[in-house]
Amino acid sequence: MFHEIMMDQPSKTDPLSLLLQISSQLNSSLNLDEVLRYAMDQVVGLLNAERGFIMLVENGRLVLRVAKNFNIENLEKGHGYSQGVIDEAFKDKKPILTVDAMDDHRFSARESVVASGLRSVLCVPIASRNQVLGIIHLDNRWKSGVFTPRDLDTLVTFANHAAIAIENAKLYQNLKASINDKLRLQEEIYQEKIKNEIEREASNLREELAHHIVHDLRNPLTVVYTAFSLLDSMITKEKSPDEEELLIKARTNLKLLARMINDILDVYRLENGELKPVIKDVDLSSLVREIFSSPSIALSRNVQIRLRFPGEPFFVQGDESLLMRIFTNLISNAARYTKSGYIEVKGIIDPEQSCALVDVGDTGPGIPEVYREKIFSKFIQVKPGNHPAFSKGLGLAFCRLALEAHGGSIHALDNPEGGSIFRLTIPFQINPANEPE
């Protein structure tokens, strides 16, 4: 499905404000066609292009979704633009700028370039996590040198935000589909007299949750981060110590907010089977040492670190990034609640189970038995006595889901010396169902 748009082109007098406006609009709606129509019109005007279109990958092929100032019938037949330019940007995952395609040795011999009389061309892939989601194409048939390297950077920035908008829309639909499936199962279990009430309440929760995660959280972060990055790059004078400190604090807090939002999204992606581990050999002993040496791990002076592995390196099979986050969560929790004694990470090989068993233990307040399963649920808070919460959100839920994606498990146990132990199993042979596609 595509849309032809014909709107007056905006002025180029304030590209920064317009780029921020486009970024905000991209993330202001979960209706992808509506967002792309607005964005295409604005970008064509911003970069003084004659024409433009956006294609997205659907079922393994590029499909036209929105176009401006093009003959739609010709576009559907593959006429009026250079397929060679599209193919190169799509396959190489790199943006293309040509000041005169008729005189560019890369494209001048192609029949589509000659037939279309193309001069200035910008073509940028819309990509996320090294996967191309689509293509943005702008051109001018009458003038050479219309586009500059700065225009290319602007279009790349736009493409990055377009990728976020596309993923948001897909995630939103996946969340709705997942919750709908759970509701259908629920309807079969509950009695008929309460089923309608449950449906109404769950439906409201479904919409509010999906909207909050995909829209209300990522939209302001995207706009603020874009504005900060652009403004920071435009400051050419030497910064005072106070100014530099403010910029450092801003970057730190933006990264913290992004990490919190990504934790929420990653938990939902793990639940839906969309985040799959990339399996390779990982030296767990080296990984744990790196975590303990991180400035983010604040240990009390009265706490001893114990690392016990049968040998170093201690290799396991898993996704290094996910394992880093799992053990960072566990060690951070142990450091937060352990004021004296020790924090111990111990690994052994279990040949009978073909797995590694890893214990993360501490001498903190411990976890009452009644809570040892609850702490792995999302958004759980456990406050036994006067102690702070054992879990305030998604850290332990992420750990369990990430280990299950490896075919492993995690359980909370009592430490005989006082405190708690988290016991992890990490299989040596990953179930093919859990391997990345």
Secondary structure by P-SEA (a helix, b strand, c coil): cbbbbbbcccccccaaaaaaaaaaaaacccaaaaaaaaaaaaaaaaacccccbbbbbcccbbbbccccccaaaaaaacccccaaaaaaaaaacbbbbbccccccccccccaaaaaacccbbbbbbbcccccccbbbbbbbccccccccaaaaaaaaaaaaaaaaaaaaaaaaaaaaaaaaaaaaaaaacccccaaaaaaaaaaaaaaaaaaaaccccaaaaaaaaaaaaaaaaaccccccaaaaaaaaaaaaaaaaaaaaaaaaaaaaaaaaccccccccccaaaaaaaaaaacccccccccbbbbbbcccccccccccaaaaaaaaaaaaaaaaacccccbbbbbbbbbccccbbbbbbccccccccccccccccccbbbbbcccccccccccaaaaaaaaaaaaccbbbbbbccccbbbbbbbbbcccccccccc
